[in-house]
Amino acid sequence: MANTSVSSAHLENERTHAYGYAARDSSGIVSPFQFTRRANGDNDITIRILYCGICHGDVHFLRNEMHLPEGYIFYPMVAGHEIVGEVIKVGRNVQKFKAGDIAGVGPTFDSCRSCSHCNEGLEVYCPKTIMTYNAIDKDGSVTYGGYSDNTVVDEHFAVKIPNGMPLDGAAPLLCAGLTVYSPLKYYGLCEAGMHLGVVGLGGLGHVAVKFAKAMNMKVTVISTSPGKKKEALERHGADAFIVSNDQQQMQEARGTMDGIIDTVAGNHSVHPLVDLLKTGGKLVVVGAPMQEPQLPVVPLIMGRKTIAGSAGGGMKESQEMIDFAAKHNITADIELIPMDYVNTALERVSKNDVKYRFVIDVANTLHKDASAATS
């Protein structure tokens, strides 16, 4: 028993001290928080966080807007799963990274590594996936996200950020970028000359336009906001723009698209979108409306069309995505903010008041506060 106690104490002393901003309850309001992470293991890297994007999912989790039952929501909660930072420590078995490299961490923090999903490089679909925050890690501790000064992660679940890539604009790609890149590849909606519709020109949609144009596709943005036409065409390079509640525009575009990526999380009908597809076309839903849409069965049958979904990709595809983005100079359009602006930013995200993604300048603005709560 004495040896066990000494060993446990030693492991506790080796834990990584961290500092960040956490919510203590479902108000979602974050404030300074001191905590510890697991020790840097043999296969782990420790990352000094430089930038962390704010995803709409952060708002949902911080405020428990999905009404997860007790045991599935953990406070204090440090959110953030769009992490970019500098590797400052590597375990003895680490091969992919060395100190000084720039690494990225997305929503998937670990998985079982042995199921069919993991064996196929689809860790995000593993039934034992461990999320970057608000999850139970393999050592029994709660995972904390990127609204903090460091993180410790198995090297398998980090991607190498290519040299010269703007790090602040790269951070949102770890979630938003993969969310749209993965279905484009998986569903074969990535061939030059194809016509792709992108529903919504927000954090996901504007990146989808950039990826599709880099793949030499024709891109039409579909939006309820006529005021976004100029930025869709001139800023992001879309070929066309349709106001989705303009019946004439929608009628004229019927049967013209090979595929559609629907990024909208608000409640909306998918029936008009299905009508835009060619025979055999695919509508891929990546936004998650709280109210489930009615399925337009007859148009699907008569057009041999598909409605599908996607939650993102695995680690191999994550690296492929970030390499593709770097090659084609693709980053997210962002508003860089200091850490003490996070509560305002979260409120603005909840009101869709951001173009197009908030990114926290963690390294330059997370200042340690001696009075921060320790639990």
Secondary structure by P-SEA (a helix, b strand, c coil): caaaaaaaaaaaaacccbbbbbbccccccccbbbbccccccccbbbbcccbbbbcaaaaaaaacccccccccccccccccccccccccccccccccccccbbbbbcccccccccccccccccccccccccccccccccccbbbbcccccccccccccbbbbcccccccccccccccccaaaaaaaaaccccccbbbbbccccaaaaaaaaaaaaabbbbbbbccccccccccccccccccccccccaaaaaaacccccbbbbcccccccaaaaaaacccbbbbbbcbbbccccccccaaaaaacbbbbccccccaaaaaaaaaaaaaaccccccccccccaaaaaaaaaaacccccbbbbccccccccccccccc
